[in-house]
Amino acid sequence: MSRAIQYQYDPKNLEKSAPAFYDESKLRSEEMILNLGPHHPSTHGVLRLEVVTDGEYIVDVVPHLGYLHRCFEKHAESLAFNQTIPYVDRMDYMAAMNSEHAYAMGVERMLGIDDRIPKRVEYIRVLVAELNRLASHFIAIGTYGLDIGAFTPFLWMMRDREHIQRLLEWASGARMLYNYIWIGGLYYDLPVGFEEKCMEFVNYLRPKLKELEGLIIYNKIFVERTANVGVLPLDLGINYGVSGPMLRGSGLKFDLRRVDNYSVYPELDFDVPVGKGEVGTVGDCWDRTYVRVAECWESLKIIDQSLEKLTKEHKRTRDFDPQALVPKKIRPKQMDFYVRAENPKGELGFFFRTDGRSDVPVRVKARACSFSNLSVLPEISRGVALADLIAIMGSIDVVMGEVDR
């Protein structure tokens, strides 16, 4: 039982008449455990955060996983290589094209046909992957606005993302889970007129992106909610295996499209944006969001160049077969092999173990970027206010289908 604090109110001497609990040195610390999620929208659906608080401040955060099992790895170990593509889509369902690209590229390298993929196929892959990167970043930026109390950015991002969804549905027949990039090629060539419609979208989006920067990135309230919050030091990010916009937000210019130079990315001109602490500290929530917006501009550059290549140098032909290189049974040699690619959220990797006899892999392991990025959450959340935890969580941009796999 606690005693009620007795004091006499004196309007002329507020300091003398203040109750004991106004003196912070006399406060008794009492920790409380809160559960955020797994159904609270601010924790991104199916993530449960066990939060230890002392008043309004975070003592510790423990993420609990396992609410959205995709069972990708066991599915992949029971199916032929070319039958696994639909399951790849369902990990990071916001960036299915990028995930398909990484998986197909890995199997092609094991087969030794990666240098024989037609240039038109490669440019189409890059085109649809960068469109999907834009769509993924739009979700990240829009829902982040919702997390910290702004509704308009979400509506704008969903409006512009819908144009991308319609383009990708036109090419593949599906809105989100595309099954479009196949081992050795593509499901089919781009529809007639796709390049022209895509260029119309690029011209439409440029002024919209400029409006977004003014609406959210340099908005005074947004800056105050995100600057100097959730600072991720570069060495800590590297130690935790953080990648993608989170790592680049901490100042490291590391992008696998440049580091590994896969597909036709070496032939394209684009920059790698990094956080610079423009309004706060390098590696804070603002820097991570800034990097995602800056990457949208770079994706537009890549899309522009890909469309030019597809319409001028690598035009569609009647005899074009997007699956000409692949045998009916895909049987790589006996080996252990790892491939990685730059997804919108970071480094997505696939490890394969094959026996050389079967078209079903012995072992498949996915290196999910969202899993590694989420693992650093406790380190950058201790000591912050409870309201800032949601701002930090939203700046990580996780998809739980990829975390739980």
C-alpha positions, 0 to 999 in steps of 0.5 A, a space after each residue: 500500500 502506498 501513502 497518499 502524498 499530502 501537500 497544501 496548495 499555495 498559488 503564491 509559492 508553487 515550488 514550495 507547495 508542489 507535491 513530492 512526486 514533482 521531485 524526480 529524485 524521489 520517484 520510485 522506478 517501477 518497470 512494466 511489461 507491455 505487449 504491442 501486437 501482434 494485431 496492432 496496426 502500428 507494429 505492422 500486423 503480425 509482429 509482437 513486441 514485448 516492451 519493458 517500460 519505466 514510465 514513458 521510457 523504453 528499458 528493453 524491447 523483445 521482438 517475438 516472431 512466428 505469426 506468419 510462417 511462409 515455410 518457404 525453405 521446406 517448400 523449396 526443398 520439396 519442389 523442382 527449382 522452376 516450381 519454387 518461383 511462386 513461393 519466392 513471391 510470398 516472402 516479401 510480397 511487396 517486392 516479388 519481382 526483386 525476389 524472383 530476380 535473385 532466385 532465378 539468377 542464382 539457379 542460372 549461375 549454378 547451371 552456368 547459363 547466366 552469361 547467355 541470358 538475352 539482353 532484352 530479357 535482362 533489361 526487362 528484368 531490371 525494368 520490372 524490378 525497379 518498378 517493384 522497388 518504387 512500389 515497395 518504397 511507396 508502401 514504406 514511406 506511406 505507411 510510415 506517415 500513418 505510423 507517426 500520425 500523417 494520413 495524406 502521404 499514405 493516400 498519395 503513395 497508394 494512388 501512385 503505387 496503383 499505377 505501378 500495380 496496373 503496369 505489372 499486372 499487365 505484364 504478368 497477369 497478377 497484381 502482387 505475386 507475379 511469377 514473371 521472372 523465370 529461370 532462364 528468362 521470363 514468363 513472356 515478353 512485355 505486352 505491345 505498348 508497355 514501354 510507351 505506357 511506362 514512360 507516361 508513368 515516369 513523366 507523371 511521377 516526377 512532379 509527384 515525387 517532388 511534392 512528396 519531399 515537401 509534404 513529408 521529408 522536409 515537413 517540420 512536424 515530420 522532421 521533429 518526429 524523426 530527426 535524432 530518433 533511433 540512431 543506428 551507428 554504422 559499426 552497430 549496423 554492420 555487426 548486426 548484418 543490417 543492409 539496404 536503406 537502413 545501412 545506407 542511412 547510416 552513411 555506408 555507400 553499399 549497394 549490391 547493384 554496384 558492389 556485385 554488378 549483377 545483371 545489366 546494372 553495370 551498364 546503367 548510370 545511377 547513384 547510391 544515396 546515403 544518409 548525411 545527418 542533414 537535419 539530425 544525426 547520421 543514421 536516424 529515422 529521418 535519414 532512413 526515410 530520406 534514403 528511400 525517397 532518394 532511391 525512388 529518384 534513382 529507380 526512375 533513372 534506371 527505368 528511363 535507361 532500360 526503356 531506351 535500351 528496350 525501344 532502340 537497341 534490344 527491340 522485340 522480335 517475332 522469334 524471341 523465346 524468353 525460355 529458350 535456355 532452360 532444359 525440362 529438368 533443371 539439374 545443377 551439378 553437386 555444389 553449395 552455392 550462395 547468391 545475393 541481390 539488392 532488394 528494396 529492403 536490403 540484401 536478399 540471399 539464397 543458399 542452395 545445396 544440390 546433389 547433382 542427381 535430382 531437380 529438387 535441391 537438398 537444402 535451400 536457405 533464404 537470407 532475409 534482409 528484414 530479419 537482420 534489420 529487425 534484429 537491431 531494433 532493441 539496440 536502437 530503442 533503449 532509452 527512447 520514449 514509448 511514442 518514439 518506438 513506433 517511429 523507429 519500428 516504422 523506419 525499419 520497413 519490415 515484411 513479416 512474410 520474409 522474417 518468418 519465411 
